[in-house]
Amino acid sequence: QEQLVESGGGLAQPGGSLRLSCTASGFTGGISVLTISWYRQAPGLKRELVATHTKFAHAVNYPRSVQGRFTISIDNANNTVYLRMTNLKHENTAVYFCNAIKDDSNYWGQGIQVTVSS
C-alpha cells in the first residue's frame, strides 16, 4: 500500500523557518523513481504547486513566489523528501501536501498545517 506521510508543520513567526518532511512507503523502487512535489492550499484558495523534484533527480522546479526561500531535497536512503522554508511570510499560511507521481498514478499525503503568525 503506497503511502505518503507529512510531518514538521506548525507555527512559525514571520521571517522564520520550518522544515517539512514527507516519508514515502510502499513504492516499489523507492522514492527515487517518483516525481515528488509539495503543494499548499490556503483557506478559500486553490491548491498550488510549491516545489517539484523530478524522478531520478533530473530537475528541481519552484514557482517564482517561493524561489530563493523554499528548497526541496531528497533523502533516498530514508525515502523522505523535505521542504525547507525560510523567510516565511503570513501568506505562506496553508495546509501543505506531499504529492507523488509514479507512472500514471497520483498519490497524496494527508496534509499538514503551517501557520505563520507573530
C-alpha positions in Angstrom: 0.0 0.0 0.0 1.6 3.2 -1.2 1.6 6.0 1.4 2.9 9.5 2.0 3.1 10.9 5.5 3.9 14.5 6.2 5.4 15.9 9.4 7.1 19.0 10.7 4.4 21.7 10.3 3.3 24.1 13.0 3.6 27.7 14.0 6.4 30.0 12.8 7.0 33.7 13.1 7.3 35.9 10.0 10.8 35.7 8.8 11.3 32.3 10.5 11.9 28.9 9.0 10.3 25.5 9.1 11.3 22.2 7.5 8.5 19.8 6.4 9.1 16.1 5.8 7.3 13.6 3.7 8.1 9.9 4.1 7.1 7.6 1.3 6.4 3.9 1.9 5.1 1.0 -0.2 6.5 2.3 -3.5 8.5 -0.3 -5.5 11.9 1.2 -6.3 11.8 3.8 -3.5 11.4 7.5 -3.6 14.0 7.9 -6.4 11.6 6.6 -9.0 8.9 9.1 -8.0 8.3 12.7 -9.1 7.7 14.3 -5.8 6.0 17.7 -5.3 4.9 19.9 -2.4 1.6 21.8 -2.8 -0.2 24.1 -0.5 -3.8 25.2 0.0 -4.8 28.3 1.9 -8.4 28.8 3.1 -10.7 29.7 0.2 -7.9 29.3 -2.4 -7.0 26.6 -4.9 -4.2 24.2 -4.2 -1.0 25.5 -5.7 2.4 23.9 -6.5 5.3 24.9 -4.3 8.2 22.7 -5.4 8.9 19.7 -7.5 11.7 17.2 -7.5 11.5 15.0 -10.6 12.3 11.3 -10.6 16.0 10.4 -10.8 16.8 13.9 -9.8 16.6 15.2 -13.3 15.3 18.6 -12.2 14.0 20.7 -9.4 11.4 23.4 -10.0 9.8 26.2 -8.0 7.2 28.8 -8.8 8.5 32.4 -8.7 6.7 33.1 -5.5 9.0 30.8 -3.4 12.2 30.9 -5.4 15.2 31.6 -3.2 13.2 30.9 0.0 12.0 27.3 -0.3 14.2 24.3 -1.0 13.1 20.7 -1.8 15.6 17.9 -1.2 15.5 14.1 -1.2 17.0 11.6 1.2 16.9 8.4 -0.9 18.1 6.2 1.9 15.2 7.1 4.1 12.6 7.6 1.3 12.0 11.1 2.6 11.5 14.4 0.8 12.0 17.7 2.7 10.8 21.2 2.1 12.9 23.8 3.8 11.1 27.1 4.1 12.9 30.2 5.1 11.9 33.9 5.4 8.3 32.8 6.0 5.5 35.3 5.3 1.9 35.5 6.6 0.7 34.5 3.1 2.6 31.2 3.4 0.0 30.0 5.9 -1.7 27.0 4.4 -2.1 23.2 4.6 0.9 21.7 2.8 0.5 18.5 0.9 3.1 16.0 -0.4 2.3 14.5 -3.8 3.9 11.7 -5.7 3.5 10.6 -9.3 4.6 7.2 -10.5 3.7 6.0 -14.0 0.1 7.1 -14.4 -0.8 7.1 -10.7 -1.1 10.1 -8.4 -0.7 9.9 -4.6 -1.3 12.5 -1.9 -0.4 12.8 1.8 -3.0 13.8 4.3 -1.6 17.4 4.5 0.0 19.3 7.4 -0.8 22.8 8.7 1.7 25.6 8.5 0.8 28.8 10.3 2.9 32.0 10.0 2.0 34.4 12.7 3.5 36.7 15.2 
